[in-house]
Amino acid sequence: MISLCLVLASVASTVCLPTRVSSELLPVSLGGRSGYVSADGEVAIPFRFRAARRFHEGLAAVRRGSNWSFIGPDGKIVIEGPFWEARDFHGGFAAVREPGEGHRRWSLVDREGHRLGGEEGYWDEVGDFSEGLAAFRSGGLAGYLDTEGRVILPQRFSASLPSAFIGGLAATSSTRIGVGVDTEVVSIAIDREGRTLFEQEGILTRFPGGYLHRPDRSAQRLRLLDEGGRPLHEGWFDDVAFPTGPGAVAVRRDGRWGWLDPDGSLRMPESIRAAGCFCGGLAAAQNAKTGAWGYVDAQGDWVIFPCFAKAGDFDRGFAAVRILSSVGWVSESGDIVWDPLNVPAADWEREAARGREGAVLAEYRKFDDDDPQPLTVGKLVDVFPLRQQALERSRVNGGDEVLIRPGSDDRIWVYSIDLPVGSFQLEEIQERFTLVRADYEAEQAYRRDGDLDGALRESNTFWLRNEARLQQILERDLPDYAGRLRVDVPSYLDVTPGSDPERTELHSIGTSDELPANLRESDPIPWEVFGEGFEYRDPESLELAFPGRFSDARPFSEGLAAVCRDGRYGFVDRTGTLRIEPRFANTAAFSEGLCLVSDPETGLLGFVDQEGAMALPFQFQDVASFHEGRARIQVQGATGFIDRSGKVVIPATLERAGDFASALAPFLREGRWGYLDREGKIVVEPAYLFARTHVEGMAFVITEEQTPQFIDESGEVVIENFGNFATDFLDGVALAGYPNLGMWDLIDRQGGVVAQVVPQE
């Protein structure tokens, strides 16, 4: 193990916690495969899995191919899946999702793989067992399951999955229907007999020592309550790191992180930029000056020096940390149990490589190569390693392995281990040995100009642009993932001739100020002032853009934004001038110079132009906004289209349809989707299980064989083999991958990987 220097000798003498559980096995990854190491860093279970989780109750979930199973400490399969998803064992059971008919629902399996509840043991949501009970929600019913599968404390109209029992207490939430269509979510704290301890509007979640309270599911305000329902602190917080044990809780308020102690005192040290919860006497914290993560004690003193790219909470004596772009483990005493950047090749690996010297494994290419180059065992590969190469070990489908070690003169050495020639996917090998375009361009700029800093700054703009585009895609298509995914920004090597390689963090080179101007927000943005309505602020400075406060405010579209006063909607321009008086019951956004609005008297829909004149009178019961001169209408459940004069140009005979783009609209006929033109003529025959509107000339579809693809306006396949999901394109890139596995990429219009995207920890 590699020991991290503790900050000061005096600190080290006061806090030196022993590493617990010497027999603990920790999941680690190497070259795209996962295995397990012991607490002293020795490999205990070989790297033969696609993914692996920590052991709980003697079993661990591992993924082989696309499915999950469970193994024991000897690495042998104990419960053969296949499961689409699998969580850890708690109380003798693990939550899993099975392929086939029940793949969208959860079940609970015991240590022998038997499903709790037998053939009927499926639920929409299920929690882990805690104190002998597991929360569930399914088909309008919620409650708890005991270890025999019996329903305990059943509840109707549940608003969310009940929280787990901790210390004999839990919380449940239900939706109460009021007068008309008004509803409210009410939560109650309960004991094991189901007795109500206290009640709160909103959602309660139980944690050790109290409850997390959110006023409603969409609210961005949270607070912490004690076990009697009393606030631990008088204020509300913007974010809370969910605690897994007793002790101080990490909270964010007014953009700053700190800790809320069990006695209600709040600590917000200026030296901390972000924080995790205390566990085992230590808490992860991000140094405000350097941006690096380490661990502090209860007094706020650094105990483990901040030197990680990210740091997780301690659990059973160990915490996962990110070292550059790889995940390692650190013990409570500051020892690095697994350093993914310093894994030497074993003697047997070198022997295996020598035994296959001269074998051609595959081909690789660089961006400037027209012809692929052979990848040969024992030969040096001419790849300029400007970026820290994550190629020390690369595995391919089937578990075969290529071992790559740095050589001399900016080249890498290739070994092969137990590789039957031709047994792997050539495309995967090519992808692993292709430099990212930004790396190649930075390399060329450096070789041309000799300016490493300039080359890296230029490359950094590339990554900043990708990060901005990713966030725009998330906000547009996947708001639930916003803040949970980020572009994986690599670290670079300073390869100045004659100098020792020195890693340089890319984020220290460029800043968000260098973001390309066309990706910056320019319109004022609506800003909620809690309890006091909405106002508009400048998107960069967040200063007030213009005076005025409204009961509701919408984003700008085509220079105008909808605002509400006294229960009626009108429109303001970018200076805050009221351009259209508030007189509508509701409104959409402007599209092609027209905006859909509703009549407060009749409820009928019509269209208003940017001067406030009615372009089409209130006459529609169900109509959408205009796109390419066409707007969808619904008549007795069927869909058609009108033009800007209100004339029906495509009769309402379609089962369903999407908006027009690229002169085409998706439509549904007899359970299959196709595309028609603006006059209603079929251009692409209905043959897809699913189809989206064209964006930037391409549309996402799913074929009869359940294969996702992107097609062009003629129906020709443009991109495939990118995963099982993709967003629409934005500025030439789309987010694609396997959401259920947490695997994402930003892809370009040819399907190439522009940048990797990783889940935030």
C-alpha positions in Angstrom: 0.0 0.0 0.0 1.1 3.6 -0.6 0.8 5.8 2.5 -0.6 9.3 2.1 1.2 11.9 4.2 -1.0 13.2 6.9 -1.1 17.0 7.0 0.7 17.7 10.2 2.4 15.5 12.7 0.2 16.9 15.5 -2.9 16.1 13.5 -1.6 12.6 12.7 -1.0 11.9 16.4 -4.5 12.9 17.4 -6.4 11.1 14.7 -5.1 7.8 13.4 -7.9 5.4 13.0 -7.0 1.7 12.4 -8.0 0.1 9.1 -10.9 -2.3 9.9 -11.9 -5.6 8.5 -8.6 -7.0 7.2 -10.5 -9.6 5.2 -12.5 -7.0 3.3 -12.6 -7.3 -0.5 -12.8 -4.1 -2.5 -14.0 -3.9 -6.1 -11.5 -2.3 -8.5 -11.3 -1.8 -12.3 -8.4 -2.3 -14.6 -8.5 -1.8 -18.3 -12.3 -1.9 -18.5 -12.7 -5.0 -16.4 -13.5 -5.4 -12.7 -12.1 -7.6 -9.9 -11.4 -7.5 -6.2 -8.4 -6.7 -4.1 -7.8 -7.4 -0.4 -7.2 -4.7 2.2 -3.4 -4.9 1.5 -3.9 -4.2 -2.2 -3.3 -7.8 -3.4 -5.6 -9.1 -6.2 -8.0 -11.6 -4.6 -10.5 -12.2 -7.5 -9.2 -11.8 -11.1 -10.4 -9.0 -13.4 -13.0 -10.9 -15.4 -16.2 -8.8 -14.8 -17.7 -5.9 -16.7 -18.7 -4.3 -13.4 -18.6 -5.2 -9.7 -20.1 -4.0 -6.4 -18.9 -4.3 -2.8 -19.6 -7.4 -0.8 -22.6 -7.2 1.5 -23.5 -10.1 3.8 -20.9 -12.3 2.0 -22.2 -11.8 -1.5 -21.4 -9.2 -4.2 -23.2 -8.3 -7.4 -21.1 -8.5 -10.6 -22.0 -7.9 -14.2 -20.9 -10.3 -16.9 -21.9 -9.1 -20.4 -25.1 -7.1 -19.9 -26.5 -9.1 -17.0 -25.8 -9.3 -13.3 -25.2 -12.3 -11.0 -23.9 -12.7 -7.4 -20.5 -14.2 -6.3 -19.0 -15.4 -3.1 -15.6 -14.4 -1.6 -13.9 -17.1 -3.6 -15.1 -15.4 -6.9 -17.4 -18.3 -7.8 -21.0 -17.6 -8.9 -23.5 -18.3 -6.1 -26.6 -16.9 -7.7 -26.7 -17.1 -11.5 -28.7 -14.2 -12.9 -29.3 -13.1 -15.4 -30.5 -9.9 -13.8 -30.8 -6.6 -15.7 -30.1 -4.8 -12.4 -29.0 -5.9 -9.0 -28.5 -4.2 -5.7 -26.7 -5.3 -2.6 -27.8 -7.9 0.0 -29.5 -6.5 3.1 -31.3 -8.6 5.7 -30.8 -11.7 3.6 -32.4 -10.4 0.4 -31.2 -8.3 -2.6 -33.4 -6.3 -5.0 -33.1 -7.3 -8.6 -34.8 -6.7 -12.0 -35.1 -9.8 -14.2 -35.2 -10.0 -18.0 -38.4 -10.8 -19.9 -41.9 -9.7 -18.9 -40.9 -8.5 -15.4 -37.9 -6.5 -16.5 -39.5 -3.2 -15.6 -40.4 -4.4 -12.1 -38.4 -5.3 -9.1 -38.3 -8.4 -7.0 -36.3 -9.6 -4.0 -34.2 -12.8 -4.0 -32.7 -14.6 -1.1 -29.2 -16.1 -0.8 -30.3 -19.1 -2.8 -31.8 -17.0 -5.6 -35.4 -17.7 -4.6 -37.8 -14.9 -5.2 -39.7 -13.5 -2.2 -43.4 -14.0 -2.9 -42.9 -16.6 -5.6 -44.4 -16.0 -9.0 -46.3 -13.0 -7.7 -43.2 -11.4 -6.2 -42.9 -8.3 -8.4 -43.2 -4.6 -7.5 -42.9 -1.3 -9.3 -40.4 -0.1 -6.6 -38.8 -1.9 -3.7 -36.4 -0.8 -1.0 -33.7 -2.8 0.8 -34.5 -4.8 4.0 -33.9 -2.8 7.1 -34.9 -4.1 10.6 -36.8 -7.0 9.0 -38.9 -5.0 6.6 -38.5 -3.7 3.0 -40.6 -0.8 1.6 -42.5 -1.4 -1.6 -44.9 0.5 -3.9 -46.9 -1.1 -6.7 -50.2 -0.6 -8.4 -51.4 2.2 -6.1 -50.5 0.2 -3.0 -47.5 0.8 -0.8 -46.2 -0.5 2.5 -43.7 -2.9 3.8 -42.9 -6.6 3.2 -41.6 -8.9 5.9 -39.2 -11.8 5.2 -42.1 -14.1 4.4 -43.5 -11.8 1.8 -46.5 -10.6 3.8 -47.7 -7.0 3.4 -47.3 -4.9 6.6 -48.8 -1.4 7.1 -50.5 -1.2 3.7 -51.2 2.3 2.3 -53.2 3.7 -0.6 -52.4 6.8 -2.7 -48.7 6.6 -1.9 -46.8 9.6 -3.2 -43.4 7.9 -3.1 -41.7 4.8 -1.8 -41.9 4.6 2.0 -38.6 5.2 3.7 -36.7 2.4 5.5 -37.2 1.6 9.2 -34.2 2.9 11.3 -34.3 2.6 15.0 -37.9 1.4 14.8 -39.1 4.6 13.0 -40.0 5.3 9.4 -42.0 7.7 7.2 -44.6 7.3 4.5 -46.1 9.9 2.1 -49.5 9.9 0.5 -51.4 12.1 -2.0 -54.5 13.7 -0.7 -57.1 15.0 -3.2 -58.7 18.3 -2.3 -61.6 20.3 -3.8 -61.6 20.2 -7.6 -58.2 19.1 -8.9 -56.1 20.3 -6.0 -53.8 17.8 -4.4 -51.2 17.8 -1.7 -48.6 15.4 -0.5 -48.6 14.7 3.2 -46.1 12.6 5.1 -46.4 10.9 8.5 -43.6 9.6 10.8 -44.6 6.1 12.1 -43.4 3.5 14.5 -43.4 -0.3 13.9 -47.1 -0.6 14.8 -48.0 2.1 12.2 -48.9 4.7 14.9 -48.5 8.3 13.7 -45.8 10.2 15.5 -46.2 13.5 13.6 -47.4 14.8 10.3 -45.8 17.1 7.7 -46.9 18.5 4.4 -44.4 17.3 1.7 -42.1 14.3 1.7 -40.2 12.9 4.7 -37.3 10.5 4.4 -35.9 8.7 7.4 -32.2 8.8 8.2 -30.2 7.8 11.3 -31.2 10.4 14.0 -34.0 12.2 12.2 -35.9 13.0 9.0 -35.1 14.8 5.7 -38.1 17.0 4.8 -38.8 18.3 1.3 -42.0 20.5 0.9 -42.8 18.7 -2.4 -41.2 16.5 -5.0 -40.0 19.4 -7.2 -38.9 21.8 -4.4 -35.3 22.8 -4.2 -35.6 23.4 -0.5 -34.9 20.9 2.2 -34.5 20.9 6.0 -33.7 18.3 8.7 -36.0 17.3 11.5 -35.3 15.4 14.7 -37.2 12.3 15.6 -39.9 14.4 17.2 -40.5 16.4 14.0 -38.8 19.5 15.3 -36.4 21.3 12.9 -32.7 20.7 13.8 -32.0 24.2 12.3 -34.3 27.2 11.8 -33.3 27.6 8.1 -33.8 25.7 4.9 -31.0 24.2 2.7 -30.5 24.1 -1.0 -29.0 20.6 -0.9 -28.3 17.8 1.7 -25.9 14.9 1.3 -28.0 12.0 2.5 -26.4 10.6 5.7 -26.0 6.8 6.1 -25.0 7.0 9.8 -25.3 9.2 12.9 -23.3 12.4 13.1 -22.9 15.7 11.3 -24.8 16.1 8.0 -23.3 17.8 5.0 -25.6 20.7 3.8 -25.4 23.4 1.2 -26.8 26.9 1.7 -26.4 30.0 -0.4 -23.9 28.2 -2.6 -21.7 27.1 0.3 -21.3 23.7 1.9 -20.8 22.9 5.6 -22.0 20.6 8.3 -25.1 20.6 10.5 -24.3 19.0 13.9 -26.9 16.8 15.8 -27.3 19.7 18.3 -28.4 22.0 15.5 -25.2 24.1 15.2 -24.2 24.9 11.7 -20.5 25.1 10.5 -19.7 26.6 7.2 -15.9 26.8 6.9 -14.6 29.1 4.2 -11.8 26.6 3.4 -14.4 24.1 2.2 -16.0 24.2 -1.3 -18.0 21.0 -1.0 -18.5 18.2 1.6 -19.8 14.8 2.4 -21.3 13.4 5.6 -19.3 12.2 8.6 -18.8 8.5 8.9 -16.3 6.8 11.2 -15.2 10.2 12.5 -14.1 11.5 9.0 -15.9 13.4 6.3 -14.9 14.0 2.7 -14.3 17.6 1.8 -13.1 19.6 -1.2 -10.4 22.2 -0.6 -11.7 25.6 -1.6 -8.3 26.8 -3.0 -7.1 23.7 -4.9 -10.3 21.9 -5.7 -8.8 18.6 -4.5 -10.7 16.3 -2.1 -9.5 14.9 1.2 -10.9 14.1 4.6 -11.4 16.2 7.7 -12.1 15.3 11.3 -14.9 16.7 13.6 -12.8 19.8 14.3 -12.5 20.5 10.6 -8.7 19.7 10.4 -7.3 17.9 7.4 -6.5 14.3 8.4 -6.1 12.8 4.9 -4.4 15.4 2.7 -6.7 16.8 -0.1 -5.1 15.2 -3.3 -8.0 13.3 -4.9 -10.2 14.3 -7.9 -13.2 13.1 -5.8 -13.8 11.4 -2.5 -16.7 9.2 -1.2 -17.9 8.5 2.3 -16.2 5.9 4.5 -18.0 2.6 4.8 -16.6 -0.3 6.8 -13.2 1.3 7.1 -12.6 2.2 3.4 -13.7 5.0 1.0 -13.7 5.1 -2.8 -11.6 8.0 -4.2 -11.0 9.2 -7.8 -7.3 9.4 -8.7 -7.2 11.4 -11.9 -9.8 9.6 -14.0 -9.7 6.2 -12.2 -11.2 4.9 -9.0 -9.1 3.7 -6.1 -9.6 3.0 -2.4 -8.2 4.7 0.8 -8.3 3.4 4.4 -9.1 5.5 7.4 -5.4 5.7 8.3 -4.7 7.4 4.9 -3.2 4.3 3.1 -4.1 4.0 -0.5 -5.2 0.4 -0.8 -5.5 0.5 -4.6 -3.8 3.0 -6.8 -5.0 2.5 -10.4 -2.2 4.5 -11.9 0.6 2.3 -10.4 -0.3 -1.3 -11.2 2.9 -3.0 -12.4 2.8 -5.9 -14.8 3.3 -9.3 -13.2 6.0 -11.7 -14.2 3.5 -14.2 -15.6 2.1 -11.4 -17.8 5.5 -10.7 -19.3 6.1 -14.5 -19.8 2.7 -14.8 -21.6 3.6 -11.9 -23.8 7.0 -13.3 -24.8 5.2 -16.5 -25.7 3.1 -14.7 -28.3 5.7 -12.3 -29.7 5.1 -11.4 -33.3 1.4 -12.2 -33.3 -0.8 -9.6 -35.0 -3.7 -8.8 -32.7 -5.6 -6.2 -34.6 -5.3 -2.8 -36.3 -5.2 0.7 -34.9 -5.3 4.1 -36.5 -4.7 7.7 -35.7 -6.8 10.5 -37.1 -4.2 11.4 -39.7 -3.8 7.8 -40.9 -5.5 6.7 -44.1 -4.4 3.1 -43.6 -4.7 1.2 -40.4 -1.5 0.0 -38.6 -1.0 -3.5 -37.3 -1.1 -4.1 -33.6 1.7 -6.7 -33.0 2.8 -8.3 -29.8 6.3 -7.2 -28.9 6.4 -4.2 -31.2 6.5 -0.6 -30.2 3.5 1.4 -31.3 4.1 5.0 -32.4 1.5 6.8 -30.5 2.3 10.3 -29.1 1.0 10.1 -25.5 0.1 13.7 -24.9 -2.9 12.6 -22.9 -2.4 10.2 -20.0 -3.0 6.9 -21.8 -5.7 4.8 -20.1 -4.4 1.9 -22.1 -2.2 0.0 -19.6 -4.6 -2.9 -19.8 -7.4 -3.2 -22.2 -9.8 -6.1 -22.5 -12.2 -7.0 -25.2 -15.4 -9.0 -25.4 -15.1 -12.5 -24.0 -12.5 -11.5 -21.3 -9.4 -11.5 -23.5 -6.8 -9.1 -22.5 -4.2 -6.8 -24.1 -1.5 -5.4 -21.8 0.1 -2.2 -22.8 3.1 -0.6 -21.0 4.8 2.7 -21.6 7.9 2.5 -23.8 10.5 5.0 -24.7 10.5 7.9 -27.2 6.8 8.7 -26.9 5.7 5.2 -27.8 3.9 2.4 -26.0 4.8 -1.3 -25.9 2.2 -4.0 -26.6 1.9 -7.3 -24.9 -0.7 -10.0 -25.3 -2.1 -12.3 -22.7 -4.0 -15.5 -23.6 -5.4 -14.0 -26.7 -6.8 -16.4 -29.4 -6.2 -14.5 -32.6 -9.4 -13.2 -34.1 -11.5 -13.8 -31.0 -12.3 -10.2 -30.3 -14.2 -7.3 -31.9 -11.9 -5.3 -34.2 -14.1 -2.2 -33.8 -13.5 -2.2 -30.1 -9.7 -2.5 -30.4 -9.7 0.3 -33.0 -11.7 2.5 -30.6 -9.4 1.9 -27.7 -6.3 2.7 -29.8 -7.6 5.9 -31.4 -6.6 9.2 -29.9 -9.4 11.5 -29.0 -9.7 14.3 -31.6 -8.9 17.0 -29.1 -5.7 15.2 -28.1 -4.6 14.8 -31.6 -5.2 18.5 -32.4 -3.4 19.6 -29.3 -0.5 17.3 -30.2 -0.2 18.8 -33.7 -0.4 22.4 -32.3 2.3 21.6 -29.8 4.6 20.0 -32.4 4.0 23.0 -34.7 4.3 25.9 -32.3 6.2 24.4 -29.4 3.7 26.0 -27.0 2.4 23.3 -24.7 0.2 25.7 -22.6 -1.3 27.2 -25.7 -2.0 23.8 -27.2 -3.7 22.6 -24.0 -5.8 25.8 -23.6 -7.0 25.3 -27.1 -7.9 21.7 -26.3 -9.5 22.7 -23.1 -12.0 24.9 -25.0 -13.0 21.7 -26.8 -13.8 20.0 -23.4 -15.6 23.1 -22.1 -17.7 23.2 -25.2 -18.6 19.5 -24.7 -19.5 20.1 -21.1 -21.8 23.0 -22.1 -23.5 21.0 -24.8 -24.0 18.1 -22.4 -25.7 20.4 -19.9 -27.9 21.9 -22.6 -28.9 18.4 -23.7 -29.7 17.3 -20.1 -31.8 20.4 -19.4 -33.7 19.9 -22.7 -34.2 16.1 -22.7 -33.2 14.6 -19.4 -33.7 17.1 -16.6 -33.6 14.3 -14.0 -29.9 13.7 -15.0 -28.9 17.3 -14.8 -26.1 17.7 -12.3 -25.6 13.9 -12.3 -23.5 13.5 -15.5 -20.4 15.4 -16.6 -17.9 15.2 -19.4 -14.9 13.1 -18.4 -12.1 15.6 -18.6 -8.7 13.8 -18.8 -5.4 14.9 -17.4 -2.5 15.7 -19.6 1.2 15.0 -19.5 3.7 17.8 -19.9 5.8 16.3 -22.6 8.2 19.2 -23.0 11.5 17.7 -24.5 14.1 17.1 -21.8 11.6 17.4 -18.9 10.2 14.7 -16.7 6.5 14.0 -17.4 4.3 16.0 -15.1 0.6 15.6 -15.0 -1.4 18.8 -15.5 -5.1 18.9 -14.5 -7.0 20.2 -17.5 -9.4 22.3 -15.3 -6.4 24.3 -14.0 -5.7 25.5 -17.6 -9.0 26.8 -18.8 -12.0 28.4 -17.1 -15.7 28.7 -17.9 -15.0 32.2 -19.1 -13.5 30.7 -22.2 -16.7 29.0 -23.2 -17.6 29.8 -26.8 -19.9 32.8 -27.0 -22.6 31.0 -29.1 -23.1 28.6 -26.2 -23.7 31.2 -23.5 -27.1 32.3 -22.4 -28.0 35.7 -23.6 -31.7 36.2 -22.7 -32.7 37.0 -19.1 -33.7 33.9 -17.2 -36.8 33.6 -14.9 -35.7 33.4 -11.2 -37.9 32.3 -8.4 -37.9 34.4 -5.3 -39.3 31.9 -2.8 -42.7 33.1 -1.4 -42.5 36.3 -3.4 -42.9 35.3 -7.1 -40.6 35.5 -10.0 -38.2 38.0 -11.6 -35.7 38.0 -14.5 -32.0 38.0 -14.0 -28.9 38.2 -16.2 -27.8 34.6 -16.9 -24.1 35.3 -16.2 -24.0 37.8 -13.3 -27.4 36.8 -11.9 -28.1 40.5 -11.3 -31.6 41.8 -11.8 -32.1 42.2 -15.6 -35.0 44.6 -15.2 -37.5 45.7 -12.5 -40.7 43.7 -12.0 -42.0 40.8 -10.2 -44.6 38.3 -11.4 -46.6 35.4 -10.0 -45.3 33.2 -12.8 -42.6 33.8 -15.5 -41.5 31.7 -18.5 -38.3 31.6 -20.5 -37.8 33.9 -23.5 -38.7 32.6 -26.9 -38.2 34.7 -30.1 -37.6 37.8 -28.0 -40.7 37.5 -25.8 -41.5 35.8 -22.4 -44.8 35.0 -20.9 -45.5 36.5 -17.5 -48.5 36.2 -15.2 -50.2 39.0 -13.1 -53.5 38.8 -11.4 -54.1 35.3 -12.9 -53.7 36.4 -16.5 -50.7 36.0 -18.9 -49.1 38.5 -21.1 -45.7 39.0 -22.6 -42.6 41.2 -21.9 -39.6 41.9 -24.1 -35.9 41.7 -23.1 -36.0 45.1 -21.5 -39.0 44.2 -19.3 -41.4 46.3 -21.4 -44.9 44.8 -21.4 -45.5 44.1 -25.1 -48.8 42.2 -24.8 -51.2 43.0 -22.0 -52.0 40.1 -19.6 -55.4 38.7 -20.8 -54.9 35.0 -21.4 -55.7 32.1 -19.1 -52.5 30.3 -20.1 -49.9 30.3 -22.9 -47.2 28.3 -24.6 -44.0 29.8 -26.1 -43.7 31.7 -29.4 -42.8 29.5 -32.3 -42.5 30.8 -35.9 -44.0 34.2 -34.8 -47.1 32.8 -33.3 -48.0 31.7 -29.7 -50.7 29.3 -28.5 -52.9 31.0 -25.9 -56.2 30.1 -24.1 -59.4 32.1 -23.6 -60.2 32.6 -19.9 -63.9 32.6 -20.6 -64.4 29.6 -22.9 -61.1 27.7 -22.4 -60.7 27.4 -26.2 -57.3 27.8 -27.8 -56.1 30.3 -30.4 -52.9 31.9 -31.7 -51.6 35.5 -31.0 -48.8 37.2 -33.0 -46.0 39.3 -31.6 -48.0 42.5 -31.7 -50.7 40.9 -29.6 -53.3 40.6 -32.4 -55.2 37.3 -32.7 -53.8 35.5 -35.8 -56.2 32.6 -35.3 -59.3 33.0 -33.1 -60.2 31.0 -30.1 -61.7 27.9 -31.9 -59.5 24.9 -31.0 -60.1 22.4 -28.2 -56.7 20.6 -28.7 -53.9 22.1 -30.8 -50.1 22.3 -30.6 -47.6 25.0 -31.6 -46.6 25.6 -35.2 -43.5 23.9 -36.6 -42.6 24.4 -40.2 -46.0 26.0 -40.9 -48.0 23.1 -39.5 -49.7 22.6 -36.1 -51.1 19.4 -34.8 -54.8 19.2 -33.9 -56.8 16.5 -32.1 -60.3 15.7 -33.1 -62.1 12.9 -31.3 -58.8 11.2 -30.4 -57.4 11.3 -33.9 -54.5 13.6 -35.1 -54.3 15.9 -38.1 -52.5 19.2 -39.1 -53.6 22.8 -39.9 -51.6 25.5 -41.7 -51.1 29.1 -40.5 -54.4 30.2 -41.9 -56.2 27.5 -39.8 -57.0 25.4 -42.8 -56.9 21.6 -42.3 -54.2 20.3 -44.7 -53.8 16.8 -43.2 -57.2 15.4 -42.0 -57.4 14.1 -38.4 -57.2 10.4 -39.4 -53.8 9.6 -37.8 -53.6 7.5 -34.6 -50.8 9.8 -33.3 -48.2 12.1 -34.8 -45.2 14.3 -33.8 -44.2 17.8 -34.9 -42.7 18.6 -38.3 -39.0 19.0 -38.8 -36.9 18.6 -41.9 -40.3 18.7 -43.8 -41.3 15.4 -42.1 -43.4 14.4 -39.1 -43.5 11.0 -37.4 -46.9 9.3 -37.4 -48.4 6.1 -36.0 -50.5 3.6 -38.0 -51.5 0.1 -36.7 -48.9 0.2 -34.0 -45.9 1.1 -36.2 -44.3 4.5 -36.8 -43.3 6.1 -40.1 -42.9 9.6 -41.5 -45.1 11.8 -43.8 -44.5 15.1 -45.5 -46.2 18.4 -45.1 -49.0 17.4 -47.5 -49.7 14.1 -45.8 -47.8 11.9 -48.3 -46.0 8.9 -46.7 -42.2 9.3 -47.2 -41.0 6.5 -44.8 -43.3 3.6 -44.4 -44.5 2.8 -40.8 -42.2 0.0 -39.7 -40.7 1.2 -36.4 -41.7 0.4 -32.8 -40.8 4.0 -31.9 -39.9 7.2 -33.8 -39.0 10.7 -32.8 -39.1 14.0 -34.7 -36.1 14.9 -36.8 -33.6 17.2 -35.2 -30.6 18.5 -37.2 -31.6 16.2 -40.0 -31.7 12.9 -38.0 -34.3 11.1 -36.0 -34.0 8.4 -33.3 -36.0 5.2 -34.1 -36.3 1.7 -32.7 -36.7 -1.1 -35.2 -38.9 -4.2 -35.1 -35.8 -6.1 -33.7 -35.7 -3.5 -30.9 -32.5 -2.0 -32.3 -32.0 1.8 -31.7 -30.8 3.7 -34.8 -30.6 7.2 -36.2 -32.1 7.7 -39.6 -32.0 10.6 -42.1 -34.9 12.2 -44.0 -35.0 9.3 -46.5 -35.1 6.6 -43.9 -31.5 5.5 -44.4 -29.6 4.4 -41.3 -26.9 6.9 -40.3 -25.8 5.7 -36.9 -26.3 2.5 -35.0 -24.5 0.4 -32.3 -24.5 3.3 -29.8 -26.3 1.7 -26.9 -30.0 1.4 -26.2 -30.9 5.1 -25.8 -29.9 8.4 -27.3 -31.1 12.0 -27.0 -31.8 14.3 -30.0 -28.8 16.0 -31.5 -27.8 19.5 -30.3 -25.1 21.5 -32.1 -23.8 18.3 -33.7 -23.7 16.0 -30.7 -26.1 13.7 -28.9 -25.9 11.8 -25.5 -26.0 8.0 -26.1 -25.4 4.9 -24.1 -26.9 2.5 -21.6 -28.8 4.5 -18.9 -29.5 1.4 -16.7 -25.8 0.7 -16.6 -24.6 4.3 -16.1 -22.6 4.1 -19.4 -22.8 7.3 -21.5 -20.9 8.9 -24.4 -21.3 12.2 -26.4 -21.4 11.1 -30.0 -21.1 13.1 -33.3 -23.2 12.9 -36.4 -21.1 9.9 -37.7 -21.5 8.0 -34.4 -18.0 8.6 -33.3 -17.3 9.2 -29.6 -16.5 12.9 -29.0 -16.2 12.7 -25.3 -16.9 10.2 -22.5 -19.6 11.1 -20.0 -19.4 9.8 -16.4 -21.9 9.8 -13.5 -21.3 12.2 -10.8 -20.5 10.4 -7.5 
